[in-house]
Amino acid sequence: MNRYRHRSNWRSLSSISFSSLSRSFSSSFSRLYHPQQEQKLRNSNNERKKSGVYGLVGLHAPKDFERLAADVIDRVNDIISDIKGKQEKKVLRKHRSNTTVAAGVVEERIATWGEKNIVHQLDEISDTICAVVDVAELCRNTHPDREFVQAAERTYLKLQNFVQTLNGNVDLYQSLVDAKIEEDESQTEELRRVAQTLRQDFERGGIHLTDEKRKRLEVHSDDALRHGFQFQQNLIDPRQIRHVELKKREELEAIPTWIHSGSKKGNQTLIPADQNTMNSILRACDNREVRRQMYEAGNSSPEGNRLALSNLIKSRNDAAEILGFPSHADFMTASMLSKTPNGAKVFLRDLSSQVRDIAEGEFKMLEKLQKQNASGGREEKIRGWDVLHLMRQMRAKDDYPDINTVAQYFPLDGVLKGMNEFFGKVLGVEIAVDSLIPGESWCGEAIKKLRVTVPGTDTEGIIYLDLIPRQGKFPHAAHFVIRCGHRQKSGGTRQTASVALVCNFAAKSFSRETLLTHQELETFLHEFGHAMHSVLSDTEFQHLSGTRGAMDYVEVPSHVFEYFAWDANALHFLGRHYQTGEAIPAALLRKLKQSKRAFAAMDLQQQIVYALLDLELHSNQIDVENSSEISKLASEIQSEHSFIPSEPGTSWELRFGHTVGYGSSYYSYLYAKCLSAKIWQQEFTNDKIGQGGCTILRDKMLKYGGSRDPAHILENVLGPNTLEKSFDGGVYPNSSHLLKEFDLAK
Ligand SMILES: [Zn+2]
């Protein structure tokens, strides 16, 4: 469930979106992708000359990064000089206009011209920097050549520093404010929105504040970064991870061999209570005492995170206060669909009360099993360390489909081939495998390139696929923006969008072909949804192109795409057996759905707990400097909203890393789940896919990128009553469709 976006005044320089909830990540680095067939498209000689690695013109060797960065800085400085020149002219005109009326008219004309252009020019600055910094970001995460990675890292840092100086450039900010575009109703909605977000982005750095306040803001912002980094470091620091020493033979025999053999130190067996090992033991180990020890060790470390978390939240709230917000949660939600923290909290509490009965039913099944397990018919209450183990037992009893059997229906090549026909139907797009220009790929034949077009329009985009694991590569699933698509001038030439999908689909041991597990297919479709948002976005400015919108909105389309992994009509195209070519049998798909729904309400409760803690922690309601207050809050939320018991003396919040990355926006996934459920049920069910013509997603949603108010887009697609309002103006989705989806509706 990693999702990370760069927070920067230049509007998330890299709009990277990691994959959604609970993804499993592959760790094998062995195999490269070899296509059987490829549709070759002819590239003109001209295009060849213009090429470079990642499609960046002029990038052929690591040393090129330095020159490209220098060019960016020169180009941006030219634009800034131009803006300054206009400002000075304007001042001059103003001075003259005091003497003659005619000069006043001239001044007005020049001012209007300058005002309109300031947004275009700031957008151009952003576009110019992103063209290189986004490639540097992708390169340092994916390039197999160490020298490339190092050069990309240097360039990334250099340009980030340059961006910091721009964020503090008062001339730029003042030109934007003076233009008064936001309140000018004669301008387009997009222009006004871009002007507004640009101003807000500047102001996040405190440019509009007094020197004294701005300095304090800088200190708190730097502190927040430092403490957040410390929190994440502690999570992977072996010295901070507690260990459980196992001495008895029956204890040692109860844990999986791979854990056992890797934990021997001389005569001792010390099991590290890191997240991975702990969860494996909690699931698979029949020895309750071992599970208890692991659970307690894992959920009370890293100890260093008590202080890191206190400091992080305190710095964030202090920074928000200087910017005029009551709390960090208020600061964050102000620019989101939710508008206020309360909007999101009302939503979460409401959802919690609606799933409670069903979750209780699920929990009772676990209690029944616990009773059966108990020796001598003793009553045994379910404890924190029993839950995963019982769930696993229940799933095994229910005979859910074998993961490898299902994977046979999703050969990667087959999935990719099916996509053209399928998305042709659903989105009215054409997807063709394009040939790579020499020097464009960063890892030989492992990289594929798709060209997406919309017949009858000039919308076009490129999607690079880097899907197979290799050593040193970014280990999660993510959508990286390489170049934002947008119309450079209204009705003028278009900049083609370009993105990369980075995943790690390992080969299965029984097949030479890469077969996706069902969860991998779902992940891939999720990321592909982000890619289509980038590619099909048709905005004038790059600043709000594609996925550059509020986080509680941009996750919506990608969640709609996840549904395709569960739909027989979609799988008719996307899921064909790697040997027989048969579509996945209806009975197998049904079983798969049943397995997904098992404990869905309890899972949902857990997500609500995480999202609520994330919001409450950042709401400035408790004394965060007292770390026991934080633990108390976590425990209270857990007890109130989940049947999984909160165990005294444990502090799960110490290992909940998403507090750092999301900082009160974790609820976004649950918003996206509700909204995508409604879109799915309304627009894609009742054989609408079979009949084709579901282009509503393309024409009413993806097209706008982040350039419209998300609430308007959603109501335009879904009709009124899609969104609810809290008393303080907070906005949240109606959850009835999600509940229906999970078979939870009362
Ligand atoms: Zn996502």
Residues whose N, C-alpha, C, O or C-beta is under 5 A from the ligand:
A	BS01	ZN	S17 F18 S19 S20 S558
